[in-house]
């Protein structure tokens, strides 16, 4: 695969994530989403660990996502700098 194909795919994944978040999560959240080579990086802050987990689960279901780095801060959540979930099986 060439670099332009990968970057186009990453942008497609990012747009899909933003669309899903706009439909499934609270409207007033401020989350940042980055995608590089199919690996999604989530940052920001939410008011509950349930919302944090929901965001990660929604992202993991999107076609082309190879892994999720969840650095969303929430009360009672683990240190966000340490949690990385990888799915090395291609979707």
Helices and strands as residue ranges (DSSP letters): H 3-24, E 30-36, E 39-45, H 49-60, E 67-73, E 84-86
